[in-house]
């Protein structure tokens, strides 16, 4: 079972240990030949609200290529800061990649590569909606989104706390 080192805001919540356990328990292989397991969650009301809030705050990156560019830029910046300060940053989840459930094997292989490269700071989450449903949620009718990346720890924390509440039945 994978244990996740969650953002500090989430770890301060009383349900943090259970959330980490649920994330691991609800994980399945990303695609048939994958080595990486990714948590799955229903797209409940709280999760939708947290995603919409992140979008309104400008904390969403849309699409695989855009997410890869953003992560590569962040990685470069963090390495520079680590080198200059002589202190390596902590290894905790700070980015969340939300995946539609209808991607191709090729797409999920690319996602797996990205998640592995940027582990442990990037966590994947698959939701059982197609790219149209995920796109419409944030971008409006006739819009698609196969991948959304939350790029701020506060937005990531809000989504993870919404998941925790959803899994507690709230």
DRENDREN-774847 format. One line per 10 residues: their letters; for each residue z, x negated, y of N, C-alpha, C, CB. Coordinates in steps of 0.05 Angstrom, whole numbers. Atoms other than C-alpha are relative to their C-alpha. Glycine has a CB too. Example, Ala and Ser with C-alpha at 12.3 -4.5 7.8 and 13.67 -1.06 7.14 Angstrom:
% residues 2
AS) 0 -18 -24 156 -246 -90 0 -18 24 25 20 1; -1 16 -24 143 -273 -21 14 15 22 -29 -9 9
***
This chain:
% residues 170
XXXXXXXXXX) 0 -17 -24 0 0 0 0 -18 25 24 19 0; 2 14 -26 -17 -24 70 23 9 18 -27 4 13; -20 -7 -20 39 -27 121 -12 -7 27 27 -15 -5; 11 4 -26 19 -20 193 22 -7 20 -16 25 9; -18 6 -22 53 -54 251 -10 15 24 1 -32 6; 9 -19 -20 48 2 301 7 -8 28 11 28 -6; -7 6 -28 49 0 377 30 4 5 -16 17 20; -29 -2 -5 120 -9 406 8 29 7 7 -18 23; -6 -27 -7 118 61 436 3 18 -24 -21 11 19; -1 -16 25 106 90 367 24 -9 -17 -26 -3 -17
XXXXXXXXXX) -22 10 16 157 45 333 27 11 11 0 -30 0; -25 -11 -12 210 73 381 5 29 -8 -2 -3 31; -3 -28 8 197 143 355 15 1 -27 -28 13 -3; -16 -2 24 244 167 301 -16 3 -26 19 24 2; 17 -4 24 186 183 254 -18 -23 -6 -16 25 3; 19 23 3 153 114 258 -2 -9 -29 9 -22 18; 1 9 28 172 92 188 -16 19 -18 28 -5 -11; 14 -20 16 147 157 159 -30 -1 7 12 28 5; 28 1 -9 83 152 200 -15 -23 -14 -3 -3 30; 12 23 13 68 82 173 -5 6 -30 18 -25 4
XXXXXXXXXX) 2 -7 29 81 107 102 -22 21 -4 26 11 -10; 21 -21 2 36 169 113 -28 -12 4 5 23 20; 26 13 -4 -20 126 141 -9 -14 -25 1 -20 24; 7 15 24 -18 83 79 -6 20 -23 23 -19 -8; 3 -19 21 -11 142 32 -26 16 2 24 20 -1; 24 -17 -5 -70 180 63 -25 -17 3 4 16 25; 22 18 -2 -116 120 60 -18 1 -25 9 -29 5; 19 1 22 -179 118 18 -21 -21 7 -14 28 -6; 21 20 -5 -236 69 11 -20 11 20 -15 -7 -26; 18 -8 -22 -283 71 71 -27 8 -11 -3 -23 19
XXXXXXXXXX) 25 -7 13 -344 74 26 2 -8 -29 -26 -13 14; -2 3 30 -358 70 -50 6 -29 -8 -25 9 -13; -4 28 7 -361 -7 -52 19 -15 18 -26 -14 0; -18 12 -20 -309 -20 2 24 -14 -12 9 21 20; -25 13 7 -249 -65 -2 22 11 19 -2 -30 2; -18 -9 -21 -217 -34 60 6 30 -3 -11 -6 28; -9 -28 1 -177 31 58 6 9 29 25 3 -18; -4 -12 -26 -175 76 119 14 27 -2 -28 2 15; -14 -26 1 -127 133 133 -19 23 7 23 0 19; 15 -25 -6 -156 204 134 19 20 11 -14 11 -26
XXXXXXXXXX) -17 -21 -12 -130 261 176 -17 24 9 16 -11 24; 14 -24 -11 -150 332 193 0 -2 30 15 26 -9; 3 0 -29 -172 343 264 15 24 11 -30 0 9; -17 -22 -8 -113 387 283 2 2 31 28 -3 -11; -2 -6 -28 -96 416 351 12 -23 16 16 25 5; -13 22 -14 -49 359 371 -18 -25 2 26 -7 -13; 18 23 0 -99 306 351 -23 4 19 -10 -5 -29; 22 -7 -19 -155 341 389 10 -4 29 -10 29 -4; -11 2 -27 -110 345 451 3 -29 8 27 15 2; -4 29 -6 -92 271 447 -27 -14 4 16 -13 -23
XXXXXXXXXX) 26 12 -3 -165 252 439 -13 8 27 -19 7 -23; 11 -10 -26 -186 295 499 15 -13 23 3 31 2; -16 13 -21 -130 265 540 -9 -29 4 30 1 -6; 10 28 -1 -154 194 522 -27 -1 14 -1 -12 -28; 27 -1 -13 -225 213 542 3 5 30 -17 23 -13; -4 -6 -28 -201 243 608 10 -24 16 19 23 4; -11 24 -13 -164 178 623 -19 -24 -1 26 -7 -14; 19 22 2 -226 136 609 7 -21 -21 -2 -13 27; -9 19 21 -196 105 546 -16 1 -26 29 6 -6; 16 -2 24 -252 121 497 -26 -16 3 -7 30 -5
XXXXXXXXXX) 26 14 2 -310 76 477 -15 15 -22 3 -31 -8; 16 -16 18 -366 114 443 -22 -17 -14 -14 23 15; 21 13 15 -408 84 387 8 -27 -11 -24 -3 16; -6 25 14 -405 25 339 -6 -24 17 -14 -1 -26; 8 24 -15 -443 -24 382 17 -4 24 -30 2 8; -18 2 -24 -402 -9 444 28 -9 -8 1 27 15; -27 8 9 -337 -16 405 0 -29 -8 8 17 -24; 2 28 7 -360 -82 376 0 -18 24 -25 -5 -17; 1 16 -25 -377 -109 445 27 -1 14 -21 12 20; -26 -1 -13 -311 -86 474 21 -17 -15 10 29 1
XXXXXXXXXX) -19 15 16 -271 -116 416 -6 -30 2 -1 9 -29; 7 28 -2 -309 -182 420 9 -11 27 -30 -4 -3; -8 9 -26 -296 -187 495 31 -2 2 -9 20 21; -29 1 0 -222 -171 486 10 -24 -17 12 26 -12; -8 22 18 -217 -222 429 -3 -27 15 -17 0 -26; 5 25 -15 -247 -276 473 21 -4 22 -28 1 13; -21 1 -21 -199 -259 530 27 -7 -12 1 25 15; -27 5 12 -138 -259 484 2 -29 -10 5 19 -23; 0 28 9 -158 -326 454 4 -19 23 -26 -7 -15; -3 17 -24 -164 -356 524 29 1 10 -19 9 22
XXXXXXXXXX) -27 -2 -9 -96 -330 544 19 -14 -19 9 30 3; -17 13 20 -64 -353 478 -3 -31 3 -9 8 -28; 4 28 -3 -95 -422 488 14 -11 25 -30 -7 1; -12 9 -26 -72 -427 561 30 1 -1 -10 17 22; -30 -3 1 -1 -403 547 13 -15 -23 7 29 -1; -11 12 23 7 -436 480 16 19 -18 18 -23 8; -14 -21 15 35 -371 453 -20 20 -12 21 14 18; 18 -19 13 -2 -329 402 12 28 2 -5 -7 -29; -8 -28 -3 1 -254 413 9 12 -27 -22 17 12; -10 -14 24 36 -207 364 -23 13 -14 21 20 8
XXXXXXXXXX) 21 -13 17 -4 -175 309 7 29 -5 -4 -16 -26; -6 -29 4 3 -100 319 -24 16 8 25 8 17; 22 -18 -6 -44 -41 324 0 6 30 2 26 -17; 3 -7 -29 -70 -33 395 -26 15 5 1 -26 16; 25 -15 -3 -138 -1 383 -3 18 -25 -25 -20 2; 4 -20 22 -157 60 341 -29 8 0 19 24 3; 28 -8 4 -226 74 314 0 26 -16 -17 -22 -15; 2 -27 13 -238 148 297 -28 3 -9 9 23 20; 26 -2 13 -295 159 249 -6 28 -9 -1 -19 -24; 10 -25 11 -335 221 234 -3 -3 -30 -27 9 14
XXXXXXXXXX) 1 1 29 -339 238 160 -27 0 -12 15 22 -11; 28 -3 11 -415 240 153 -17 -25 5 -13 24 12; 15 25 -4 -435 167 165 -13 -9 -25 17 -22 12; 13 11 23 -482 130 119 16 -24 -11 -29 -9 8; -14 23 12 -459 75 72 -4 -25 18 -11 -5 -28; 6 23 -18 -493 24 118 18 0 24 -30 0 8; -17 -3 -23 -454 51 177 29 -8 -7 -1 29 11; -27 6 8 -388 47 140 4 -29 -8 9 18 -23; -2 29 5 -403 -23 116 4 -15 26 -25 -10 -15; -3 13 -26 -412 -44 189 27 5 12 -22 11 19
XXXXXXXXXX) -27 -6 -10 -348 -9 208 21 -17 -14 6 30 -3; -19 16 15 -311 -44 152 0 -29 10 -7 1 -30; 2 27 -10 -336 -111 176 15 -3 27 -30 -9 3; -13 1 -26 -313 -96 247 31 3 -3 -11 23 18; -29 -3 4 -244 -71 224 13 -24 -12 5 25 -18; -11 24 12 -234 -132 180 1 -23 20 -17 -8 -25; 1 22 -19 -255 -179 235 23 2 21 -27 -1 14; -19 -4 -21 -207 -149 285 28 10 -10 -10 20 20; -26 -7 11 -149 -134 238 20 -21 8 -2 2 -31; -12 -26 4 -92 -121 247 2 17 25 28 -4 -11
XXXXXXXXXX) -3 -15 -25 -100 -98 319 -17 25 1 -7 -18 23; 17 -23 0 -153 -46 302 4 16 -26 -30 -8 3; -4 -18 22 -138 13 257 -22 21 -1 28 14 2; 20 -21 3 -191 60 230 14 26 -9 -21 -8 -21; -10 -27 8 -180 135 221 -25 17 -4 19 12 21; 23 -17 6 -231 181 187 9 29 2 -12 -6 -27; -5 -29 -2 -233 255 204 -23 15 -13 3 9 30; 21 -14 15 -270 307 163 -17 19 17 14 16 -22; 19 -14 -16 -318 329 216 -25 -17 2 11 7 29; 25 15 -2 -391 310 225 -2 -11 29 -24 17 -7
XXXXXXXXXX) 4 13 -26 -418 270 284 -4 20 22 -24 -19 -1; 4 -21 -20 -437 334 320 27 12 8 -18 23 -10; -27 -11 -6 -366 362 315 17 -19 16 14 8 -25; -16 21 -14 -335 297 338 -11 -4 29 0 -26 -15; 12 3 -26 -385 290 395 5 23 18 -30 -4 -3; -4 -24 -16 -378 361 418 29 2 11 -6 25 -16; -28 -1 -7 -302 354 420 5 -13 28 17 -14 -21; -5 15 -25 -305 304 478 -23 1 20 6 -28 -7; 23 3 -17 -376 303 505 -16 25 6 -18 -21 -11; 13 -25 -5 -398 375 502 -20 8 -21 -13 0 27
XXXXXXXXXX) 20 -11 20 -450 417 465 -23 -19 -4 -10 27 8; 23 16 7 -506 381 429 3 -30 3 -24 9 15; -6 29 -2 -472 313 435 11 -9 -27 21 -5 23; -9 11 25 -458 268 376 17 -25 5 -24 -8 -18; -16 24 0 -407 214 363 9 -6 -28 25 3 20; -8 7 27 -400 180 297 25 -18 0 -23 -15 -15; -23 18 -2 -347 131 322 10 1 29 -8 -29 -7; -14 1 -26 -297 134 379 22 -22 -2 13 27 8; -21 19 0 -252 76 397 18 5 23 -11 -29 0; -20 -2 -21 -188 86 436 8 -28 7 25 17 -9
XXXXXXXXXX) -3 28 -8 -180 23 477 24 -6 17 -24 -8 14; -24 6 -15 -112 28 507 24 7 -17 1 15 27; -23 -5 17 -44 24 473 14 26 5 20 -23 3; -12 -26 -6 -18 86 508 -16 23 -13 2 5 30; 17 -20 13 -77 127 483 2 -1 -30 -30 -3 9; -4 4 29 -70 98 413 26 12 -8 -2 -30 -7; -27 -10 6 4 114 414 0 30 0 21 -11 20; 1 -30 -2 -9 186 436 -13 12 -24 -14 9 26; 14 -11 24 -58 197 379 17 -4 -25 -27 -14 -3; -17 5 23 -12 165 328 24 19 -1 9 -29 -1
XXXXXXXXXX) -23 -19 -2 47 207 352 -9 29 -6 13 -1 27; 11 -26 7 2 269 348 -4 3 -30 -26 5 15; 3 0 30 -14 250 276 27 4 -14 -13 -26 -9; -27 -2 12 60 242 260 9 28 2 19 -19 15; -8 -28 -3 74 311 288 -16 18 -18 -3 9 30; 18 -17 17 15 341 251 9 -3 -29 -30 -9 2; -8 4 28 39 311 185 28 10 -5 -2 -30 -7; -27 -12 3 110 336 198 -2 31 0 19 -10 22; 5 -29 -1 79 406 205 7 12 26 17 12 -21; -6 -11 -27 93 413 279 -24 10 14 14 -21 17
***
